Amino acid sequence: MKRKPATDDKSPLLTYEEVADFARVSVRTVGRWACEGLVPVYRPPGSRPRMMRDDILKFYESHRVSPVGETAPVKA
């Protein structure tokens, strides 16, 4: 049985699947971000690669993309 990932805001590190769900993109896109070095990847010992939620939000901000449901700030 596949375990449902915990997607609460208190989890500092997210799996690629959790990031994809949060960002509303495919897991393949998240993997591409990692391979291209666009978002830092953390590899805890004995665990799958993970990303920090704050790093995803910084990525959105630096690429002028808003998370789903939020409006982007207007930059002058």
N, C-alpha and C positions, 0 to 999 in steps of 0.2 A: 504494500500500500504506500502510495506517495504521500509524503508529509506536506501539509500546506505551510508555506513560509510565513514567518511572523513579520508583519509589515507595520508594526507600531513605530511611532516617532522616536521611541526611546532606544531603539536598536541602532548603535553607531555604525555598524558595518552591514551592508546589504549584499546578497548574492546577485549574480547577473539577472536571475529571474525576477528578484524583487525590484531591482533597478528598472528592468523592462516594464514591469507592472506600474511602478511609480511614474516613469517617464512616458508611458504609453507608446513604447516602441518595441521592436522585436528583440529577442535575446541576441540575435545575430548582430543587430545594430550596436548593442551594448558591447559585444565582443570586439567589434570594429573600433569603437571609441577607445577600448583598452589597447588594442594592437597599435593604433595610431598615436597613442600617448596623450589623448585628449583629456582623459580623466585618470587620476592616479588609481592604481590597483594595489590592494593589500593582500598578502597571502599568509594568513595565520597558519602556524604549523599544523599539519594534518587536516587542513580544511581547503575548501574550494576558494578560488580568488573572490575577493569582495571589493566593494566600493563604498565610500562614505556618502551619505545623503547630502551633506553640506558641499562635497565636491561636485555632485551632480547639479546642485543649485548654482554653484559658481560657474560651472560649464554653461548652463543656460544663460546666465547673466553676461558672460564674456562673449557669447555668440548671439546676443540680443534675442533670445528665445524665451518665451514665458512658459512656466509649467502650466499644464492644462488647468483651466479654471481660474487662472490669475492673469492680471493685465501687466504688461511690461511697462516699466518706468520709461518716461520719455527723456532721452538724453539730448542736451542742447549741443 
